[in-house]
Amino acid sequence: MTYHLLTTAYHPQTNGLTERLNKTLDDMLAMYVDVDQKNWDNILPFVTFAYNSAKQETMGFSPFCLIHGRDMDTSLDAILPFLPDE
């Protein structure tokens, strides 16, 4: 069962899980952003896709799988069935 917890606005310490996710996304963005840091908004969709499709060690599932009950379909999944077997 999922519970909705209310937290105090502008007090990030009360919502540690959200702050941890923000730190993870910040670290991922830092790896790919330009030196002038002006292209982060172009990279953000790719970073969130990577995070949501990656299997988390603690849970054993990706965030997408936990929400939707299945693995995420990618462009590669669409062409793999047509590749010859070796």
Buried (B, 14 or more C-beta within 10 A) or exposed (E): EEEEEEEEEEEEEEBEEEEEEEEEBEEBBEEBBEEEEEEBEEBBEEBBEEBBBEEEEEEEEBBBBEEEEEEBEEEEEEEEEEEEEE
